[in-house]
Amino acid sequence: MKVEAVENKRHSCLMPMAEGALIGSAVGFVTKYAYPLNNDEKKSAQYQRSIKAIKEQKNLYGPETEQFLKDVNKNTLKTPAQDAFIKMFDGLKDGDKMTFARKKDALKTIAEKNPDFKGEFKALCNQLREVAERNTKKGIEACEFAMKHIRPTNFFVVGGAVIGAIIALFHDVLRTDVKN
C-alpha cells in the first residue's frame, strides 16, 4: 500500500476553490441573519428607540385587544366577570393606554357584586396580558431581524467566500490517495 500526498498527474485547484468560495458565500449570507445581534448593535439609538416603542405598545388598546374583546363578546350568555372585563374597555380608542386604575376598579366591582367570579376576571386579564406579551415578542423579533438586515451583506458574503476557498484549497492540497 502506498500513500501519495500529491498526485503526479496535472491537477488544478481552481475548481475546488471556486466551489468552496460559492458554498462559503452562501454560508456567509445565511450567517448574516443567523448570527445574533452584538452589544454594539443593541446599544444603537435606532434599536433602543424601536424596542422602547414596541414595549410601550404592550399597554395600549389596539387591534389585538379589540380582537380579544370580540372573542370574549361572542358568548351570548356572559358571566359577570366577562361583562365587567368588556366594560373595563368601554370608551377606549386605538392607541389609548390601559391604566391599572381601570383594572383595579373593575376588580373591586367584581369582588363586591360577585366574589365568585373574581378568579375568572383575573384569568381573562392574564389571557389578554399573554396575548400582549406574545405580540411584543414578535415585534422585538421583527426589529432584530430588521437590524440584521441593515448589516453589510458584502462583509458576510466575501468573508464566507474567502474562508470557503481557503478551506477548499487546504482540502485539495492535503487530500491523499490510497493506492494498492
NUTI-961606 format. One record per residue (C-alpha): x negated, y negated, z. Coordinates in steps of 0.05 Angstrom, whole numbers, plus 5000, padded with zeros to 4 digits. Each point is the difference from the previous one (the first is absolute). Layout:
REM residues N
XYZ
...
This chain:
REM residues 180
500050005000
497349324980
502449315022
498549404957
501349305025
499749684932
502450334937
495250054942
505049824946
501849284985
505249755048
502949305008
502549755066
504149444969
506450404993
500150255072
498449295024
505749714958
504850525029
497549845070
500849254988
507150114975
501950425060
496449525047
503649404972
506850355010
498050175071
497849285011
506749734976
503750475047
495449805056
502049274991
507050175026
498350595045
494649645041
503349665060
499549255010
493849775036
499749495056
498249424954
506250144957
504450065062
497249345028
501549614937
505049445006
504350284945
500750685033
501349705069
505349534973
503550574962
500050485060
502749455045
505749864952
501650744994
500150105075
504549395009
505050304952
501250575049
504349565045
503849644945
506950164974
499150254929
502450504948
497750605042
504049765060
506049874957
499750704970
499450315069
506149605023
503950234939
498350735016
502449905072
506149624977
502250574953
503250365058
507449825004
500350185073
494349635033
497850125071
499549395046
492450054993
500349974924
505049435003
495649605048
493950164957
503349734937
502649385036
493049865025
498149824928
506249564987
498149334970
492950194981
497649854930
494250284961
493549765033
503049845068
496150255060
503250535043
498949755071
499350425062
505549595033
505250264950
498150715016
500049875074
506949684998
502950574958
497050515048
502949635059
506949994968
499650754987
497650145071
505949615029
505650254955
497850714981
493950235039
500550704969
498149714931
493749645025
495550574977
503250024931
498949254992
492750075019
499450584951
502749564944
495149455018
494350515000
502150274932
500049304971
493249875031
497350634968
502649784932
496649325009
493550335022
500250474940
501049424953
494549615034
495350594991
501850044926
498749254993
493250065033
498250594955
502049594939
495949415024
493950455010
501050294930
500249304972
493649825037
496750624970
502449794931
496349345009
493450375008
495349954940
501350614956
493349934964
496250125064
503450675013
500250244928
492849824983
497550245067
503650664991
497450074928
492849895022
500550485058
503550524956
494649934946
494450085051
503250615031
501150314931
492749854981
497450335063
504650594990
497750084928
492649935017
500150465060
504450524967
496450674997
501550574954
499050715024
497350464946
498750745003
